Amino acid sequence: MNMENPAASSAEDMNEDFASLFEAQAANTVRLAPGQKVTGTVIDITGDAVFLDVGIKVDGIMDRKDILDAEGQEIVKPGESLEAWVVSVKAGEIRLSRSMSGSGVAALEEARDAALPVDGKVTATCKGGFTVEVMGKRAFCPGSQMDVAQTEAESMVGTVQQFIITKVESYGRNIVVSRRALLERERQENLSKVLEAINIGDVVEGRITRLAAFGAFMEIAPAVEGMIHISELSWARVSQPSEACAPGDVVQAKILNISKDAKGNTRISLSRKQAQGDPWDTVAESLAVGAVVEGRVMRLTPFGAFVEVLPGIEGLVHVSEMSWTKRVAKPEDMMKVGDTISVKIKEVSVEKRRISLSLRDAEGDPWAEAAAKFPVGTVVEGIVESQSKFGVFVTLADGITGLLPLGVIKASKKNELAKLEKGAAVTLVIQNVDVAARRISLAPEGVDMNAAAPREREDNSWREHVSSAKKASASAPSLNSLGSALQAALNKKK
């Protein structure tokens, strides 16, 4: 301050205040730059102009035609928000646009210099990239500049996208555009906001954008993607991502990790299955012992088949539980991977995450109605199953075999019965039915079997017939021994 001349000092102070105010206002105005994306509130729509409050003292102005849809209707009203790009910043005026429009080389160069997005229609594929129609001109977009990730070329043809003009040469005869540059710019803007809002462990919702051999990409914010590894797509076993999801699906996923790769790019790892919860937590409510359910065969082993009865929940059908009607040497004789079968729940251990299943019990035990179906004295027709030194085994129905003892054959004096070949049809009479022992004794019509053959001889013959089945049943593992069986199989494979 000038002490000798107070009036002069006062004038100097006033000038300094006006200068400071002007600089502050100017700084507040020029903080916006061409090419910058802003969000403003529509103040008014008058004639051919739209006025927006963009957060500074000077309002932004946009051509009214920029907010009209294809039918000429306004897409926003006063008081609503609108995203726009800064076209130019001048004293007292900020020009905005939703995208660059117009025609001519000057407009192209203006869009290039301001890094403004322009609408472009992808008209065809060409060597090295795409042909794009931009502002009435033919432009070239390199294949690497169409997207931030590899995309199917044909899927882009015919679509209208936004691009950044990167080169205008030879009076507009050589124009190069990039969609990727715009996507990456938007991604960086949105990524900063996303990283401030999310934490590891959060569950987010997004849209599946594309699939890869190793997983699926999910968009959690515009141009911001996270990756769901194939092992995290579902509790169920999937061999490829398309079995669990498809592009366009809206799903929820849990954030597992946020990191940077060697190039400094941010990676967001997601898990869809962890967002759904562990299916074993509700197994006890969903699967009741004794219930018959449908499941899908997931894999076969020498000792049985693993069947998925709920998403992510598998149970074991041991070979001894596959059929009542025949001896099963290997699971491949009964089913193949991918088959849908009905199984009965025999045992559930949530603690050990093991379920024991039975295919034969789901189909029903043929011996359950044997007594009613084959009462003593009934004349039946069967098919010779096999010959033994004790007699002839005859199949009466699926899973039901009867014995015609050799002693009975001799007592009947029908020697032709002892010469019956496998597959031959024979008519006999039911002499005895023992459901508990799973035995039916047979005799020719008019012959008393009890008087014709010693009982113990018949018993020995039955023991020989069923010994293999009993051994197989006895070797079936319980849930407690299932882990040991699996480990033994793995060791054998090694």
Secondary structure, DSSP 8 states (H G I E B T S, - for coil): --SS-HHHHHHHHHHHHHHHHHHHHHHHHHT--TT-EEEEEEEEEETTEEEEE-SSSS-EEEEGGGGB-TTS-BS--TT-EEEEEEEEEETTEEEEESSB---SHHHHHHHHHHT-EEEEEEEEEETTEEEEEETTEEEEEEGGGS-SS---HHHHTT-EEEEEEEEEEGGGTEEEEESHHHHHHHHHHHHHHHHHH--TT-EEEEEEEEEETTEEEEEEETTEEEEEEGGGS-SS--SSGGGT--TT-EEEEEEEEEEE-TTS-EEEEEEHHHHH--GGGGHHHH--TT-EEEEEEEEEETTEEEEEEETTEEEEEEGGGS-SSS--SSGGGT--TT-EEEEEEEEEETTTTEEEEEHHHHH--GGGGHHHHS-TT-EEEEEEEEEETTEEEEEEETTEEEEEEHHHHHHHT-GGGGG--TT-EEEEEEEEEETTTTEEEEE-TT--HHHHS-HHHHHHHHHHHHHHHHHHHHT---HHHHHHHHHHHHHHH-
